[in-house]
């Protein structure tokens, strides 16, 4: 499966290949920057698809992290503690 581009830094307007972020917060921050870049209309047409794919990957990553935390809270609310993984 090919790597999808990401916004590598705040100063960079061009997506570059990158792994998924290390945390929910960094993923959300990158996603917000990417959305702003897409909405600006400043990306060349040939970069739009890659940027959209990266955004979709970041969205899925953030949703998965939130779901894992929600599941853990449900366990804690039930008075039971069990091991869980964020990977």
Secondary structure, DSSP 8 states (H G I E B T S, - for coil): ----EEE-STT--SEEE----SSHHHHHHHHHHHHHHHHHT-S-HHHHHHHHHHHHHHHHHHHHHHHHHHHHHHHHHTT--------
